[in-house]
Amino acid sequence: MAGVVLAALVFATGVASHLVFSHVRPSRKPERVLVSFMAAAAIVYPALFLAGPPLAPRAVPPAADFLTGLAALGFLALGYVEFWSLIERSFSLRIVIDTAAAPAPLAADDIASAYGGGRGLGWMMEKRLEDLVGSGMLTVNVGRHSLSGRGRSVARVFRALRSVLGIR
């Protein structure tokens, strides 16, 4: 139980720190900032677990308590990353948000122009391509994009997964 309590506190501190940092110092690569804060939480948790007395009574051996807390931290971090990704990158959700902000109903062309707070679909495409180049999935040569070795590997794996799951 002490490990889970500590993991929850470390996670809450990591999320709060991430949010404050992201507002104080916006980044062109917010995904890296997010992953860095979650990785820092994964380093802080074992250090704090080993450094001091437990925050709650231990009902299990210390190793089991540590592993339970580490698993809890992992699940919390994964959930936060997924939630953040949904809010940050969801194409459909952004259309809903932009349509809600419009003073009147929108035609499809209006939605395309209003996308991303008025930045438009072109901005979205540029942002996605920039993210893929930044993550090493794509390379750019004379304005043309192609898959890197890493991108080919990821495409192969996810093409196979889509096939297995029957997703077109």
Summary of the structure (lengths in Angstrom):
residues: 168
radius of gyration: 20.9
end to end distance: 43.7
largest distance: 62.1
contacts: 418
relative contact order: 0.09
helix: 76%
strand: 5%
